[in-house]
Amino acid sequence: MYSQGMWLPNELLEQETNMKSKGMTMSASDIYSINSGSLKDAIVHFGGFCTGEVISDQGLVLTNHHCGYSAIQSHSSVQNDYLKNGFWAKSFSEEKPNEGLFVDFIVSIDDVSESIQNFIAKGLSQNEAIDSFIQVNPAIGKGMRSEIKPIYFGNQFILIVSQRYSDVRLVGAPPSLIGKFGADTDNWVWPRHTGDFSFFRIYASPDGSPAEYSPENIPLKTKNPLTISLEGVNEGDFSLIYGFPGRTSNYLPVNEVSQQIDVLLPIRVELREIILDKWDSAMRINPVVKIQYASKYASVSNGWKKWKGQIEGIEASYGIDTLKKRQERMINYHSANNKNAFVAVDQLERFNNQTESLENARKSLIYFQEILRNWELLTWSRLANNIVRLSDEGKDLKGALRALIEFEKNYNPELDRRSSRSLVQNWLSAGEKDTLLTVPIDYINETNSFLQGLFSPALYKSLPIGIAELDANFIADSCRNHLAFDLWPDLLNRYRSLLMKTNKLEKDFQSGMKEWMSLYLSSVDEGENIFAPDANSTMRVSYGLIGGFSPRDGANYNHNTTTEGILEKYIPGDYEFDLPQNFKKTLENREFGRYADNDGQLSVCFIAANHTSGGNSGSPALNSKGHLIGLNFDRLWEGTMSDFYFTTQRCRNIMVDVRYIMWVVDKYANANRLIEEMRFAD
């Protein structure tokens, strides 16, 4: 059996025996059922980008701090900085509404492949077939929604019926020094000590139906909230993750994975390192720059660290070799059993040719993407173009000016000049060495050379910065007449032109994946389900065992961390490792009560071999009985190659221990009203 698995909950019966062999004591119907209460009823798609879980019969939702970050930020001000100081509503009336935030409860998941295929057989495209089915079978009821998602690259279609609640209010969140403890340095890293959690509440109309925000709305009465376990976790315990993972690509042809790992990702890593090195040097010597660039550095570093993990993880786990063996088994099966013995071989040859023909264009696109993203002068040009466009159209400039002010607040022109110059030099050098890459060398030379003109200190000093309070016409003219004004549209148009040229080849590749996946599925012996479909933001269940591992010779990771590690990492005044002083004192008092382990320690985070991805942020970690034991929030960088290849030997997800969450709520925040509405296991 292949070890990866993000299983559709309505198909878990086929996995029940294997799950029980790993220690699970509940049944598949306890996890998912549409006829009786199940764990499914407590899992929500939080905002469409994260997962959350209902933990009280009054609609209280637990999710990650980083999932609720923008909502917390939106309510923060100089007078009430909830990001810095935390927020804990003392009553329902103090809970804060969030415009645009919603949660979706999954009502049912059904296989409608036959119906969709019947529509396609009548000459409709896949999208037309899906639309036709929805029109004939609309979801009925307040807040009800129907969506059909293709899985296995269009070999199967599932109908997802959900109910949306749009009044979701902020209830509580720890200070960022707790919720983001370790920040960028600890991102993707173990050992971890991050209290990445926050609380929200779902409100409904008095009759319990979904409703837009209204002061008359009441907390949603929920029938099946999760039960919280304070027993703790041990090495080898069963764990289950329930949520909405974003994207994985576990069935790509091996040459495609090799190109990603050996060719494309190293380019991204190299370009990100250029920016990170320049920013880091400046941040270390200038406290103002450190504040300005902390968030941007974390964002750029996030992808860099993940990609390095994917490259090193595939190599360390011999992932390509394993994927080759799996691919060979499928091809040998069809060579021996299919009427057309060469169907799999022919498809593989087409893929290999397509992958090879796409390589240069993909490399070129990566350079464009990284330049467009990380050269901040381009961001200024984009914002300036928006101001000029709105001015020419006679429209209100307030929003555009606010965006420019926000950008300028955290922009250091001289740092951008130095870092982006190195970035563009790398790009030009790549284009000169490899003439097959699409690098706009002529355009660069024609514009008085980027390196001499657009990277001169005089140009950066001449940027019309800090003028957003002046006359609108003056602002628009100042932007329009600056040398860097056309930079964004010029490079963006060249990027889009390249993108259009590669679209057909990429679409041909994707259409071939349907047949490729069909070959995999048909090579499975009847009655044996060893494939879980790739993640696509639909509800999934993954399961595994809690436990550490050895990432390299001489190094071993324990399965959990404790508050001792928080105090060891503490650095006064550091934006990543500082602590609120009252919190530090509470930790030092070691009054952990019922939340402590048998040895008196308070566990903070733990790891397990569960297959997770983006979108699983905020997913509940459940024990063998289905009780809440933790909150998923990250993966270890050594195993981020799980997007391509998952192995229990190396891949680990990271969870906040629910006992640490409850201790912070109870003993630090004194939010006892929340504790009182939760249900704890005996």
FENVENLIN-V74724 format. One record per residue. RES is the residue in three letters. OMEGA is omega as a letter, one per 20 degrees, with the letter a starting at -180 (none if undefined). Layout:
res=RES omega=OMEGA
res=RES omega=OMEGA
This chain:
res=MET omega=r
res=TYR omega=a
res=SER omega=r
res=GLN omega=r
res=GLY omega=r
res=MET omega=a
res=TRP omega=r
res=LEU omega=a
res=PRO omega=r
res=ASN omega=r
res=GLU omega=a
res=LEU omega=a
res=LEU omega=r
res=GLU omega=a
res=GLN omega=a
res=GLU omega=a
res=THR omega=a
res=ASN omega=r
res=MET omega=r
res=LYS omega=r
res=SER omega=r
res=LYS omega=r
res=GLY omega=a
res=MET omega=a
res=THR omega=r
res=MET omega=a
res=SER omega=r
res=ALA omega=r
res=SER omega=r
res=ASP omega=a
res=ILE omega=a
res=TYR omega=r
res=SER omega=r
res=ILE omega=a
res=ASN omega=r
res=SER omega=a
res=GLY omega=r
res=SER omega=r
res=LEU omega=r
res=LYS omega=a
res=ASP omega=a
res=ALA omega=a
res=ILE omega=a
res=VAL omega=r
res=HIS omega=a
res=PHE omega=r
res=GLY omega=a
res=GLY omega=a
res=PHE omega=r
res=CYS omega=r
res=THR omega=r
res=GLY omega=r
res=GLU omega=r
res=VAL omega=a
res=ILE omega=r
res=SER omega=r
res=ASP omega=r
res=GLN omega=r
res=GLY omega=r
res=LEU omega=a
res=VAL omega=r
res=LEU omega=r
res=THR omega=a
res=ASN omega=r
res=HIS omega=a
res=HIS omega=r
res=CYS omega=r
res=GLY omega=a
res=TYR omega=a
res=SER omega=r
res=ALA omega=r
res=ILE omega=a
res=GLN omega=a
res=SER omega=r
res=HIS omega=a
res=SER omega=r
res=SER omega=r
res=VAL omega=a
res=GLN omega=a
res=ASN omega=a
res=ASP omega=a
res=TYR omega=r
res=LEU omega=a
res=LYS omega=a
res=ASN omega=a
res=GLY omega=r
res=PHE omega=r
res=TRP omega=r
res=ALA omega=a
res=LYS omega=r
res=SER omega=r
res=PHE omega=a
res=SER omega=a
res=GLU omega=a
res=GLU omega=a
res=LYS omega=r
res=PRO omega=a
res=ASN omega=a
res=GLU omega=r
res=GLY omega=a
res=LEU omega=a
res=PHE omega=r
res=VAL omega=r
res=ASP omega=r
res=PHE omega=r
res=ILE omega=r
res=VAL omega=a
res=SER omega=r
res=ILE omega=a
res=ASP omega=r
res=ASP omega=r
res=VAL omega=a
res=SER omega=a
res=GLU omega=a
res=SER omega=r
res=ILE omega=r
res=GLN omega=r
res=ASN omega=r
res=PHE omega=a
res=ILE omega=r
res=ALA omega=r
res=LYS omega=r
res=GLY omega=r
res=LEU omega=r
res=SER omega=a
res=GLN omega=a
res=ASN omega=r
res=GLU omega=r
res=ALA omega=r
res=ILE omega=r
res=ASP omega=a
res=SER omega=r
res=PHE omega=a
res=ILE omega=r
res=GLN omega=a
res=VAL omega=a
res=ASN omega=a
res=PRO omega=r
res=ALA omega=a
res=ILE omega=r
res=GLY omega=a
res=LYS omega=r
res=GLY omega=a
res=MET omega=a
res=ARG omega=r
res=SER omega=r
res=GLU omega=r
res=ILE omega=a
res=LYS omega=r
res=PRO omega=r
res=ILE omega=a
res=TYR omega=r
res=PHE omega=r
res=GLY omega=r
res=ASN omega=r
res=GLN omega=r
res=PHE omega=r
res=ILE omega=r
res=LEU omega=a
res=ILE omega=r
res=VAL omega=a
res=SER omega=r
res=GLN omega=a
res=ARG omega=r
res=TYR omega=a
res=SER omega=r
res=ASP omega=a
res=VAL omega=a
res=ARG omega=r
res=LEU omega=a
res=VAL omega=a
res=GLY omega=r
res=ALA omega=r
res=PRO omega=r
res=PRO omega=r
res=SER omega=r
res=LEU omega=r
res=ILE omega=a
res=GLY omega=r
res=LYS omega=a
res=PHE omega=a
res=GLY omega=r
res=ALA omega=a
res=ASP omega=a
res=THR omega=a
res=ASP omega=a
res=ASN omega=a
res=TRP omega=a
res=VAL omega=r
res=TRP omega=j
res=PRO omega=a
res=ARG omega=a
res=HIS omega=a
res=THR omega=r
res=GLY omega=a
res=ASP omega=a
res=PHE omega=r
res=SER omega=a
res=PHE omega=r
res=PHE omega=r
res=ARG omega=r
res=ILE omega=r
res=TYR omega=a
res=ALA omega=r
res=SER omega=a
res=PRO omega=r
res=ASP omega=r
res=GLY omega=a
res=SER omega=r
res=PRO omega=r
res=ALA omega=r
res=GLU omega=a
res=TYR omega=r
res=SER omega=r
res=PRO omega=a
res=GLU omega=r
res=ASN omega=a
res=ILE omega=r
res=PRO omega=a
res=LEU omega=r
res=LYS omega=a
res=THR omega=a
res=LYS omega=a
res=ASN omega=r
res=PRO omega=r
res=LEU omega=r
res=THR omega=a
res=ILE omega=r
res=SER omega=r
res=LEU omega=a
res=GLU omega=a
res=GLY omega=a
res=VAL omega=r
res=ASN omega=r
res=GLU omega=r
res=GLY omega=r
res=ASP omega=r
res=PHE omega=r
res=SER omega=a
res=LEU omega=r
res=ILE omega=a
res=TYR omega=a
res=GLY omega=a
res=PHE omega=a
res=PRO omega=a
res=GLY omega=a
res=ARG omega=r
res=THR omega=a
res=SER omega=a
res=ASN omega=a
res=TYR omega=r
res=LEU omega=r
res=PRO omega=a
res=VAL omega=r
res=ASN omega=r
res=GLU omega=r
res=VAL omega=r
res=SER omega=r
res=GLN omega=r
res=GLN omega=a
res=ILE omega=a
res=ASP omega=a
res=VAL omega=a
res=LEU omega=a
res=LEU omega=r
res=PRO omega=r
res=ILE omega=r
res=ARG omega=a
res=VAL omega=a
res=GLU omega=a
res=LEU omega=r
res=ARG omega=a
res=GLU omega=r
res=ILE omega=a
res=ILE omega=a
res=LEU omega=a
res=ASP omega=a
res=LYS omega=a
res=TRP omega=a
res=ASP omega=a
res=SER omega=a
res=ALA omega=a
res=MET omega=a
res=ARG omega=a
res=ILE omega=a
res=ASN omega=a
res=PRO omega=r
res=VAL omega=r
res=VAL omega=r
res=LYS omega=r
res=ILE omega=a
res=GLN omega=a
res=TYR omega=a
res=ALA omega=a
res=SER omega=r
res=LYS omega=r
res=TYR omega=a
res=ALA omega=a
res=SER omega=r
res=VAL omega=a
res=SER omega=a
res=ASN omega=r
res=GLY omega=a
res=TRP omega=a
res=LYS omega=r
res=LYS omega=a
res=TRP omega=r
res=LYS omega=r
res=GLY omega=r
res=GLN omega=a
res=ILE omega=a
res=GLU omega=a
res=GLY omega=r
res=ILE omega=a
res=GLU omega=a
res=ALA omega=a
res=SER omega=a
res=TYR omega=a
res=GLY omega=a
res=ILE omega=r
res=ASP omega=r
res=THR omega=r
res=LEU omega=r
res=LYS omega=a
res=LYS omega=r
res=ARG omega=r
res=GLN omega=r
res=GLU omega=r
res=ARG omega=r
res=MET omega=a
res=ILE omega=r
res=ASN omega=r
res=TYR omega=a
res=HIS omega=r
res=SER omega=a
res=ALA omega=a
res=ASN omega=a
res=ASN omega=r
res=LYS omega=r
res=ASN omega=a
res=ALA omega=a
res=PHE omega=a
res=VAL omega=a
res=ALA omega=r
res=VAL omega=a
res=ASP omega=a
res=GLN omega=r
res=LEU omega=r
res=GLU omega=r
res=ARG omega=r
res=PHE omega=a
res=ASN omega=r
res=ASN omega=r
res=GLN omega=r
res=THR omega=r
res=GLU omega=a
res=SER omega=a
res=LEU omega=a
res=GLU omega=a
res=ASN omega=r
res=ALA omega=r
res=ARG omega=r
res=LYS omega=a
res=SER omega=r
res=LEU omega=r
res=ILE omega=r
res=TYR omega=r
res=PHE omega=a
res=GLN omega=a
res=GLU omega=r
res=ILE omega=a
res=LEU omega=a
res=ARG omega=a
res=ASN omega=r
res=TRP omega=a
res=GLU omega=r
res=LEU omega=r
res=LEU omega=r
res=THR omega=r
res=TRP omega=a
res=SER omega=r
res=ARG omega=a
res=LEU omega=r
res=ALA omega=r
res=ASN omega=r
res=ASN omega=r
res=ILE omega=a
res=VAL omega=r
res=ARG omega=a
res=LEU omega=r
res=SER omega=r
res=ASP omega=r
res=GLU omega=r
res=GLY omega=a
res=LYS omega=a
res=ASP omega=a
res=LEU omega=a
res=LYS omega=a
res=GLY omega=r
res=ALA omega=r
res=LEU omega=r
res=ARG omega=r
res=ALA omega=r
res=LEU omega=r
res=ILE omega=r
res=GLU omega=r
res=PHE omega=a
res=GLU omega=a
res=LYS omega=a
res=ASN omega=a
res=TYR omega=r
res=ASN omega=a
res=PRO omega=a
res=GLU omega=r
res=LEU omega=r
res=ASP omega=r
res=ARG omega=a
res=ARG omega=a
res=SER omega=a
res=SER omega=r
res=ARG omega=r
res=SER omega=r
res=LEU omega=a
res=VAL omega=r
res=GLN omega=r
res=ASN omega=r
res=TRP omega=r
res=LEU omega=r
res=SER omega=r
res=ALA omega=a
res=GLY omega=r
res=GLU omega=r
res=LYS omega=a
res=ASP omega=a
res=THR omega=r
res=LEU omega=r
res=LEU omega=r
res=THR omega=r
res=VAL omega=a
res=PRO omega=a
res=ILE omega=a
res=ASP omega=r
res=TYR omega=r
res=ILE omega=a
res=ASN omega=a
res=GLU omega=a
res=THR omega=r
res=ASN omega=a
res=SER omega=r
res=PHE omega=a
res=LEU omega=r
res=GLN omega=a
res=GLY omega=a
res=LEU omega=r
res=PHE omega=r
res=SER omega=r
res=PRO omega=a
res=ALA omega=a
res=LEU omega=a
res=TYR omega=r
res=LYS omega=a
res=SER omega=r
res=LEU omega=r
res=PRO omega=a
res=ILE omega=r
res=GLY omega=a
res=ILE omega=a
res=ALA omega=r
res=GLU omega=a
res=LEU omega=a
res=ASP omega=a
res=ALA omega=a
res=ASN omega=r
res=PHE omega=r
res=ILE omega=a
res=ALA omega=a
res=ASP omega=r
res=SER omega=r
res=CYS omega=a
res=ARG omega=a
res=ASN omega=a
res=HIS omega=a
res=LEU omega=a
res=ALA omega=a
res=PHE omega=a
res=ASP omega=a
res=LEU omega=a
res=TRP omega=a
res=PRO omega=a
res=ASP omega=a
res=LEU omega=r
res=LEU omega=r
res=ASN omega=r
res=ARG omega=r
res=TYR omega=a
res=ARG omega=r
res=SER omega=r
res=LEU omega=a
res=LEU omega=r
res=MET omega=a
res=LYS omega=a
res=THR omega=a
res=ASN omega=a
res=LYS omega=r
res=LEU omega=r
res=GLU omega=r
res=LYS omega=r
res=ASP omega=r
res=PHE omega=a
res=GLN omega=r
res=SER omega=r
res=GLY omega=a
res=MET omega=r
res=LYS omega=r
res=GLU omega=a
res=TRP omega=r
res=MET omega=r
res=SER omega=r
res=LEU omega=r
res=TYR omega=a
res=LEU omega=a
res=SER omega=r
res=SER omega=r
res=VAL omega=r
res=ASP omega=a
res=GLU omega=r
res=GLY omega=a
res=GLU omega=a
res=ASN omega=a
res=ILE omega=a
res=PHE omega=r
res=ALA omega=a
res=PRO omega=r
res=ASP omega=r
res=ALA omega=r
res=ASN omega=r
res=SER omega=r
res=THR omega=a
res=MET omega=a
res=ARG omega=r
res=VAL omega=r
res=SER omega=a
res=TYR omega=a
res=GLY omega=a
res=LEU omega=r
res=ILE omega=r
res=GLY omega=r
res=GLY omega=r
res=PHE omega=r
res=SER omega=a
res=PRO omega=a
res=ARG omega=a
res=ASP omega=r
res=GLY omega=a
res=ALA omega=r
res=ASN omega=r
res=TYR omega=r
res=ASN omega=a
res=HIS omega=a
res=ASN omega=r
res=THR omega=a
res=THR omega=r
res=THR omega=r
res=GLU omega=r
res=GLY omega=r
res=ILE omega=a
res=LEU omega=r
res=GLU omega=a
res=LYS omega=a
res=TYR omega=r
res=ILE omega=a
res=PRO omega=r
res=GLY omega=a
res=ASP omega=a
res=TYR omega=r
res=GLU omega=a
res=PHE omega=r
res=ASP omega=r
res=LEU omega=r
res=PRO omega=a
res=GLN omega=r
res=ASN omega=r
res=PHE omega=r
res=LYS omega=r
res=LYS omega=r
res=THR omega=r
res=LEU omega=a
res=GLU omega=r
res=ASN omega=r
res=ARG omega=r
res=GLU omega=a
res=PHE omega=r
res=GLY omega=a
res=ARG omega=a
res=TYR omega=a
res=ALA omega=r
res=ASP omega=r
res=ASN omega=a
res=ASP omega=r
res=GLY omega=r
res=GLN omega=r
res=LEU omega=r
res=SER omega=a
res=VAL omega=a
res=CYS omega=r
res=PHE omega=a
res=ILE omega=r
res=ALA omega=a
res=ALA omega=r
res=ASN omega=a
res=HIS omega=a
res=THR omega=r
res=SER omega=r
res=GLY omega=a
res=GLY omega=r
res=ASN omega=r
res=SER omega=a
res=GLY omega=r
res=SER omega=r
res=PRO omega=r
res=ALA omega=a
res=LEU omega=r
res=ASN omega=a
res=SER omega=r
res=LYS omega=a
res=GLY omega=r
res=HIS omega=a
res=LEU omega=r
res=ILE omega=a
res=GLY omega=a
res=LEU omega=a
res=ASN omega=r
res=PHE omega=a
res=ASP omega=r
res=ARG omega=r
res=LEU omega=a
res=TRP omega=r
res=GLU omega=a
res=GLY omega=a
res=THR omega=r
res=MET omega=r
res=SER omega=r
res=ASP omega=r
res=PHE omega=a
res=TYR omega=a
res=PHE omega=r
res=THR omega=a
res=THR omega=r
res=GLN omega=a
res=ARG omega=a
res=CYS omega=r
res=ARG omega=r
res=ASN omega=a
res=ILE omega=a
res=MET omega=r
res=VAL omega=r
res=ASP omega=a
res=VAL omega=r
res=ARG omega=r
res=TYR omega=r
res=ILE omega=a
res=MET omega=r
res=TRP omega=r
res=VAL omega=a
res=VAL omega=a
res=ASP omega=a
res=LYS omega=a
res=TYR omega=a
res=ALA omega=a
res=ASN omega=r
res=ALA omega=a
res=ASN omega=a
res=ARG omega=r
res=LEU omega=r
res=ILE omega=a
res=GLU omega=a
res=GLU omega=r
res=MET omega=r
res=ARG omega=a
res=PHE omega=r
res=ALA omega=r
res=ASP omega=none
